[in-house]
Amino acid sequence: MDSFKDRLSQRARDTSRPALAHQSLGRPLTQAEAALAAAMMEIMGQNERDFAKVAEGLAARALPAPVSGRTDWDEALLAAELSALNADLDAAYLDNGYGA
């Protein structure tokens, strides 16, 4: 459960613009992407903001990286994975627009 996403979705519905509930996604997240997002929310929810520490938390969970499939997370892998995911999501947004 992602309370931030839920609040945004509810706010979009409250303004009678349900198409904006997921406006930044040009495609649904994959299971691996959703798992990464959930793990990062959990780690960062413990007030951890240092990317090296976030990567350590991901490695401790042995979470497979969505793009490379690696589980040996470090700061460089985290940056590379987030960059690749962002580029892919940007491309999907360009292809499909908002509300996917």
C-alpha positions as a Markdown table, in Angstrom:
| # | Residue | x | y | z |
|---|---|---|---|---|
| 1 | Met | 0.0 | 0.0 | 0.0 |
| 2 | Asp | 1.4 | 3.4 | -1.0 |
| 3 | Ser | -0.4 | 6.1 | 1.0 |
| 4 | Phe | 1.2 | 8.9 | -1.0 |
| 5 | Lys | 0.0 | 7.4 | -4.3 |
| 6 | Asp | -3.4 | 6.7 | -2.7 |
| 7 | Arg | -3.7 | 10.4 | -1.6 |
| 8 | Leu | -2.8 | 11.6 | -5.1 |
| 9 | Ser | -5.4 | 9.3 | -6.7 |
| 10 | Gln | -8.0 | 10.4 | -4.2 |
| 11 | Arg | -7.2 | 14.0 | -4.8 |
| 12 | Ala | -7.6 | 13.5 | -8.6 |
| 13 | Arg | -11.0 | 11.8 | -8.1 |
| 14 | Asp | -12.0 | 14.6 | -5.7 |
| 15 | Thr | -11.4 | 17.2 | -8.5 |
| 16 | Ser | -13.6 | 15.2 | -10.9 |
| 17 | Arg | -10.5 | 14.4 | -13.1 |
| 18 | Pro | -10.0 | 10.7 | -12.6 |
| 19 | Ala | -7.7 | 10.4 | -15.6 |
| 20 | Leu | -5.1 | 12.4 | -13.6 |
| 21 | Ala | -5.0 | 9.8 | -10.8 |
| 22 | His | -1.9 | 8.2 | -12.4 |
| 23 | Gln | -0.9 | 10.9 | -14.8 |
| 24 | Ser | 2.8 | 10.3 | -14.7 |
| 25 | Leu | 2.7 | 6.7 | -15.8 |
| 26 | Gly | 2.6 | 5.9 | -19.4 |
| 27 | Arg | 2.4 | 2.2 | -18.6 |
| 28 | Pro | 1.8 | 0.1 | -15.5 |
| 29 | Leu | 4.8 | -0.7 | -13.3 |
| 30 | Thr | 6.1 | -4.2 | -13.6 |
| 31 | Gln | 6.1 | -6.4 | -10.5 |
| 32 | Ala | 9.8 | -5.9 | -10.1 |
| 33 | Glu | 9.5 | -2.1 | -10.3 |
| 34 | Ala | 6.7 | -2.1 | -7.8 |
| 35 | Ala | 8.7 | -4.2 | -5.4 |
| 36 | Leu | 11.7 | -1.8 | -5.8 |
| 37 | Ala | 9.4 | 1.2 | -5.1 |
| 38 | Ala | 7.9 | -0.6 | -2.0 |
| 39 | Ala | 11.3 | -1.5 | -0.6 |
| 40 | Met | 12.6 | 2.0 | -1.2 |
| 41 | Met | 9.5 | 3.5 | 0.5 |
| 42 | Glu | 10.1 | 1.2 | 3.4 |
| 43 | Ile | 13.8 | 2.1 | 3.7 |
| 44 | Met | 13.3 | 5.8 | 3.2 |
| 45 | Gly | 10.3 | 5.7 | 5.6 |
| 46 | Gln | 12.9 | 5.0 | 8.3 |
| 47 | Asn | 14.4 | 8.4 | 7.6 |
| 48 | Glu | 17.2 | 6.9 | 5.5 |
| 49 | Arg | 18.1 | 9.3 | 2.7 |
| 50 | Asp | 21.7 | 8.3 | 1.9 |
| 51 | Phe | 21.7 | 6.4 | -1.4 |
| 52 | Ala | 24.5 | 4.2 | -0.3 |
| 53 | Lys | 22.5 | 3.2 | 2.8 |
| 54 | Val | 19.4 | 2.7 | 0.7 |
| 55 | Ala | 21.4 | 0.4 | -1.6 |
| 56 | Glu | 22.6 | -1.5 | 1.5 |
| 57 | Gly | 19.0 | -2.0 | 2.5 |
| 58 | Leu | 18.1 | -3.3 | -0.9 |
| 59 | Ala | 21.0 | -5.7 | -0.9 |
| 60 | Ala | 20.0 | -7.0 | 2.6 |
| 61 | Arg | 16.6 | -7.8 | 1.1 |
| 62 | Ala | 18.3 | -9.6 | -1.9 |
| 63 | Leu | 15.8 | -7.7 | -4.0 |
| 64 | Pro | 16.3 | -8.3 | -7.8 |
| 65 | Ala | 17.0 | -5.1 | -9.7 |
| 66 | Pro | 14.2 | -4.5 | -12.3 |
| 67 | Val | 16.5 | -3.9 | -15.2 |
| 68 | Ser | 19.7 | -5.9 | -14.6 |
| 69 | Gly | 18.2 | -8.6 | -12.2 |
| 70 | Arg | 21.2 | -8.1 | -9.9 |
| 71 | Thr | 20.9 | -8.4 | -6.2 |
| 72 | Asp | 24.3 | -7.0 | -5.2 |
| 73 | Trp | 23.0 | -3.4 | -4.7 |
| 74 | Asp | 25.4 | -0.6 | -4.3 |
| 75 | Glu | 25.1 | 3.2 | -4.9 |
| 76 | Ala | 26.2 | 2.9 | -8.5 |
| 77 | Leu | 23.7 | 0.1 | -9.3 |
| 78 | Leu | 20.9 | 2.0 | -7.6 |
| 79 | Ala | 21.7 | 5.1 | -9.7 |
| 80 | Ala | 21.9 | 3.1 | -12.9 |
| 81 | Glu | 18.6 | 1.2 | -12.2 |
| 82 | Leu | 16.7 | 4.4 | -11.4 |
| 83 | Ser | 18.1 | 6.2 | -14.4 |
| 84 | Ala | 17.1 | 3.3 | -16.7 |
| 85 | Leu | 13.7 | 3.0 | -15.2 |
| 86 | Asn | 13.1 | 6.7 | -15.4 |
| 87 | Ala | 14.1 | 6.7 | -19.1 |
| 88 | Asp | 11.8 | 3.8 | -19.8 |
| 89 | Leu | 8.9 | 5.4 | -18.0 |
| 90 | Asp | 9.5 | 8.7 | -19.8 |
| 91 | Ala | 9.4 | 6.9 | -23.2 |
| 92 | Ala | 6.2 | 5.1 | -22.2 |
| 93 | Tyr | 4.7 | 8.5 | -21.2 |
| 94 | Leu | 5.6 | 10.0 | -24.6 |
| 95 | Asp | 4.1 | 7.0 | -26.4 |
| 96 | Asn | 1.0 | 6.6 | -24.3 |
| 97 | Gly | 0.3 | 9.9 | -22.6 |
| 98 | Tyr | -1.0 | 10.1 | -19.1 |
| 99 | Gly | -3.4 | 7.9 | -17.2 |
| 100 | Ala | -2.1 | 4.5 | -18.3 |
